[in-house]
Amino acid sequence: MKPRVLFVARTRYRLPLSESLARKWDALAERLDLRVLATGTGAGDERFVLVPERVLDGGRFYAELPVRVARELRRFDPDVVVAESPYEAAAIETARTLTRSRAKLVVEVHGDWRTATRLYGSRARATLAPLGDRIGDWAVRRADASRTVSDFTSALVRAVGREPAGSFTTYSDLGAFSEPMAPVPDTPRLLFVGVLERYKNVEGLAAAWRLVARRLPQAELHLVGNGTQTNVAAALEREGVRWDRRLEPSGVAAALDASRALLLPSASEGLPRVAVEAFLRGRAVIGARAGGIPDIVEDGVSGLLVPYGDDVALAAAAERVLADLELARRLGDGARAASARWVSTPAEYADRVLAVIEGVL
């Protein structure tokens, strides 16, 4: 018999699923009897129990989550519950206690859970940081197993005294980035793609770019993203930077093709998908030596790494790529060569998930 597995996530879904998401969940459903508790809209897929978005949605979701999980523990009676992050895991552990459920708990660690209160959204969230840290640490320790995505996230789990049961990336549909590569362009342009939140170091990016623009007035920057720091992007736009709040995957691929490299100055990343996308297009990554970025970017081979928060060093690395087309091409070739390591099929991903589930059972 297939293991019965409940997945709990803050992720927003829209039913019916897109073709790319359907491939992921259909592959998992071939190996698992599954149910997904998350947020979203739509109907027609009995595997999904979706909570509609509401006013104060984030806080209400987590406040109500133990009761919702407890309901699914009674109705679905899973063998294993998989939490998308330590915060969902804390709610699941509470529900397991309330229901005296014997279901095992697997927590996924996609990044540093401490950034949720410190570097995301309003700065007022920092007042919750000590409590959030304790909840996250407790949930990882209490879980029966954990699944990480990089050496960096594995180190976070080991720091609280546990050993990951598996470490692999989540399946992502990268078809838009897998077409034949376009040559690195002559135009001296760089690209940033990501949410405009503090953990992405958008302010540091802006400061570094202003240094570059003064020294290389012909250089161009393209920003793609939205979030709480739109004021930073808007200021750069007034200075001549192109800013798109959102692009479809095909648009991101085209933006990469039109750029020499991707900028990734983040304070923390688990394993940045956008770096994989850049690698597939044969574009180097200029990134911070922080979080999981060094796990994927090899300095001098597939990109350039600089100390996090060093705007001058970030600007200098950007100038090297903008001023030296051959360097951009060489690093781009290294990025393309490294891309295969970070790509998996839905079946490969589902097999790895199944291995973790079977291991905890």
C-alpha positions in Angstrom: 0.0 0.0 0.0 1.1 3.6 -0.6 2.0 5.6 2.4 -0.7 8.2 3.4 1.0 11.6 3.5 -0.4 15.0 4.4 1.5 18.0 3.0 1.0 21.3 4.9 2.1 24.5 3.3 1.6 28.3 3.3 2.0 28.1 -0.5 -0.9 29.6 -2.6 -2.4 27.3 -5.2 -5.0 27.9 -7.9 -7.1 24.9 -9.0 -7.0 23.4 -11.5 -3.2 23.2 -11.2 -1.0 24.6 -13.9 0.6 22.0 -16.1 4.0 22.3 -14.4 2.6 21.9 -10.9 0.4 19.0 -12.0 3.5 17.1 -13.1 5.0 17.4 -9.7 1.9 16.4 -7.7 0.9 13.7 -10.2 4.4 12.1 -9.8 4.0 12.2 -6.0 0.5 10.8 -6.2 1.9 7.8 -8.1 4.0 6.9 -5.1 1.9 8.3 -2.2 -1.7 8.5 -1.1 -1.6 12.2 -0.5 -3.5 15.3 0.6 -2.4 18.9 0.6 -3.5 21.5 3.1 -2.5 25.0 1.9 -4.0 28.4 0.8 -5.6 29.2 -2.5 -8.6 29.2 -4.7 -10.5 26.9 -7.0 -11.9 23.4 -6.8 -12.0 20.1 -8.7 -9.0 18.3 -7.2 -9.9 16.3 -4.1 -6.3 16.0 -3.1 -6.2 19.7 -2.1 -7.8 21.3 0.9 -7.4 25.1 0.3 -7.9 27.9 2.8 -9.1 31.1 1.0 -7.0 34.2 1.5 -8.5 36.8 3.9 -7.7 40.0 5.7 -4.6 39.6 7.9 -4.1 36.3 6.0 -0.7 35.3 7.3 -1.4 35.7 11.0 -4.8 34.0 10.7 -3.4 31.1 8.7 -0.8 30.2 11.3 -3.2 30.9 14.2 -5.8 28.5 12.8 -3.4 26.0 11.4 -3.2 23.6 14.5 -7.0 23.2 14.4 -7.0 22.7 10.6 -4.2 20.1 10.8 -6.0 18.3 13.7 -9.1 18.1 11.5 -7.1 16.5 8.6 -5.3 14.1 11.1 -8.7 12.8 12.1 -10.3 12.7 8.6 -7.3 11.6 6.5 -5.4 9.7 9.2 -2.0 10.1 7.5 1.1 8.0 8.2 3.3 11.0 7.7 2.8 14.8 7.7 5.2 16.9 5.7 5.7 20.6 6.7 6.8 23.2 4.2 8.9 25.0 6.9 9.6 24.8 10.7 6.6 27.2 11.3 4.1 24.8 9.7 5.9 22.0 11.6 5.3 23.8 14.9 1.6 23.9 14.2 1.6 20.2 13.2 3.4 19.2 16.4 0.7 21.0 18.4 -2.0 19.2 16.4 -0.3 15.8 16.9 -0.4 16.5 20.6 -4.1 17.5 20.6 -5.2 14.5 18.6 -2.6 12.0 20.0 -1.8 11.2 16.4 0.9 8.7 15.7 1.7 10.3 12.3 5.3 11.0 11.7 6.4 14.6 11.1 8.9 15.5 8.3 10.0 19.2 8.2 11.4 20.7 5.0 14.0 23.4 5.5 14.2 25.5 2.3 16.1 28.4 4.0 17.0 30.0 7.3 13.7 30.3 9.2 15.1 33.2 11.2 14.9 35.5 8.2 11.0 35.4 8.3 10.9 37.8 11.2 14.1 39.7 10.6 14.4 40.4 6.9 11.0 40.0 5.4 8.0 42.4 5.5 7.7 45.1 8.0 10.6 45.9 10.3 8.2 45.7 13.2 8.3 41.9 12.7 11.7 41.9 14.2 10.1 42.2 17.7 8.9 38.6 17.1 12.4 37.3 16.2 13.3 35.7 19.6 10.0 33.9 19.8 10.2 32.9 16.1 13.7 31.5 16.6 12.7 29.4 19.5 9.6 28.0 17.7 11.6 27.2 14.6 14.4 25.5 16.6 11.9 23.5 18.7 10.0 22.3 15.6 13.1 21.1 13.9 14.2 19.2 17.0 10.8 17.7 17.5 10.3 16.5 14.0 10.9 12.8 13.2 13.0 13.8 10.1 14.0 16.7 8.0 14.6 17.4 4.4 17.0 20.1 3.3 17.9 21.6 -0.1 21.6 22.6 0.3 24.7 22.3 2.4 23.7 25.6 4.1 20.3 24.4 5.1 21.7 21.1 6.3 24.0 23.0 8.5 21.0 24.9 10.0 19.5 21.5 10.9 22.7 20.2 12.4 23.0 23.3 14.5 19.9 22.3 16.5 21.2 18.8 16.9 19.6 16.8 14.1 20.8 15.1 10.9 18.8 15.6 7.7 17.2 12.5 6.3 17.7 13.8 2.8 19.0 16.9 0.9 17.7 17.7 -2.5 16.0 20.5 -4.4 12.3 20.7 -5.0 11.2 19.9 -8.6 10.6 23.0 -10.6 9.4 23.3 -14.2 12.5 24.8 -15.9 11.3 24.2 -19.5 11.3 27.9 -20.3 15.0 28.0 -19.5 16.1 24.8 -21.3 15.9 26.1 -24.9 19.2 26.4 -26.8 21.4 29.1 -25.3 21.7 32.6 -26.7 25.2 34.1 -26.9 26.2 36.4 -24.1 25.3 39.9 -25.4 27.6 42.8 -26.3 25.3 45.1 -24.4 26.7 45.7 -20.9 23.5 44.8 -19.0 22.9 43.0 -15.6 19.7 41.5 -14.3 18.1 41.1 -10.8 15.1 38.9 -10.4 13.5 38.4 -7.0 11.1 39.6 -4.4 11.8 43.1 -3.2 12.3 42.3 0.4 15.2 43.1 2.8 16.6 39.6 2.8 17.3 40.1 -0.9 19.5 43.1 0.0 17.7 45.4 -2.5 19.1 48.5 -0.8 22.6 47.2 -1.1 22.0 46.4 -4.7 20.8 50.0 -5.3 23.9 51.4 -3.6 26.3 49.2 -5.6 24.5 50.0 -8.9 24.9 53.7 -8.3 28.6 53.2 -8.0 28.7 51.2 -11.2 26.5 53.8 -13.1 28.9 56.6 -12.2 31.9 54.8 -13.5 30.3 53.0 -16.4 27.5 55.3 -17.7 26.7 53.0 -20.6 25.9 50.1 -18.3 22.3 49.0 -17.9 20.4 47.3 -15.1 17.1 45.4 -15.4 15.1 44.8 -12.2 12.3 42.2 -12.0 10.3 41.8 -8.8 7.7 43.2 -6.4 7.5 43.4 -2.6 7.7 45.8 0.3 10.7 47.6 -1.0 9.2 49.0 -4.2 10.4 52.4 -3.2 13.9 51.3 -3.8 13.1 50.0 -7.3 11.0 53.1 -8.1 14.0 55.3 -7.2 16.3 53.3 -9.5 13.6 53.5 -12.3 13.7 57.2 -12.1 17.4 57.0 -12.6 17.1 55.0 -15.8 16.9 51.4 -14.6 14.3 49.2 -16.2 11.8 47.8 -13.7 9.2 45.1 -14.3 7.1 44.1 -11.3 6.5 40.6 -12.8 7.5 38.5 -15.8 6.4 35.1 -16.9 9.1 32.4 -17.0 9.6 32.9 -20.7 10.0 36.7 -20.0 12.6 36.0 -17.3 14.5 33.7 -19.7 14.5 36.4 -22.4 15.7 38.9 -19.8 18.6 36.6 -18.9 19.5 36.2 -22.5 19.7 40.0 -22.9 22.0 40.3 -19.8 25.6 39.4 -19.1 25.0 38.1 -15.6 22.5 37.8 -12.8 22.9 39.8 -9.6 22.1 37.9 -6.3 23.3 40.0 -3.3 21.0 38.3 -0.8 21.6 38.1 2.9 20.2 34.5 2.9 19.1 31.9 0.4 18.4 28.2 0.8 19.2 27.3 -2.7 18.2 30.0 -5.1 16.1 28.8 -8.0 16.8 31.9 -10.0 20.5 30.9 -10.0 19.6 27.6 -11.6 17.6 29.5 -14.2 20.6 31.7 -14.9 22.9 28.7 -15.2 20.6 27.0 -17.7 20.7 30.1 -19.9 24.5 30.2 -19.6 24.7 33.3 -17.5 27.0 33.8 -14.5 25.8 34.8 -11.1 27.4 37.7 -9.2 26.3 36.9 -5.6 27.0 37.4 -2.0 29.0 34.8 -0.1 26.0 34.1 2.2 23.4 31.4 2.8 23.2 28.7 0.1 24.6 31.0 -2.7 28.2 29.5 -2.4 26.7 26.0 -2.5 25.7 26.6 -6.1 28.0 29.4 -7.4 31.7 28.6 -7.6 33.7 31.8 -7.5 35.7 32.4 -10.7 34.1 29.4 -12.4 30.3 29.9 -12.6 30.2 33.4 -11.2 31.8 35.9 -8.8 31.2 35.9 -5.0 31.7 38.9 -2.7 31.2 39.5 1.0 27.6 40.1 2.0 26.8 43.7 2.6 30.0 45.0 0.8 28.5 47.4 -1.7 31.9 48.4 -3.0 32.9 44.8 -3.7 29.6 44.1 -5.3 30.0 47.1 -7.6 33.6 46.0 -8.5 32.5 42.5 -9.4 29.7 43.9 -11.5 32.1 46.2 -13.3 34.4 43.3 -14.1 31.7 41.4 -16.0 30.3 44.6 -17.6 33.8 45.7 -18.9 35.1 42.2 -19.9 32.9 40.4 -22.4 35.2 37.4 -22.5 35.0 37.0 -18.7 31.2 37.0 -18.9 31.4 34.3 -21.6 33.8 32.2 -19.7 31.8 32.4 -16.5 28.6 31.7 -18.4 30.1 28.6 -19.9 31.0 27.4 -16.4 27.5 28.2 -15.2 25.9 26.2 -18.0 28.2 23.2 -17.3 27.2 23.2 -13.6 23.4 23.4 -14.3 22.8 19.7 -14.7 23.6 19.1 -11.0 20.6 21.2 -9.9 17.9 19.9 -12.3 15.6 16.9 -11.7 12.6 15.3 -13.3 9.3 15.0 -11.4 9.9 11.3 -11.1 13.4 11.8 -9.6 12.0 14.3 -7.1 9.1 12.0 -6.2 11.5 9.1 -5.7 13.6 11.1 -3.3 10.5 12.2 -1.3 9.4 8.6 -1.1 12.8 7.6 0.2 12.5 10.1 3.1 8.9 9.0 3.8 9.9 5.3 3.9 12.9 6.1 6.0 10.9 7.8 8.7 8.3 5.0 8.7 
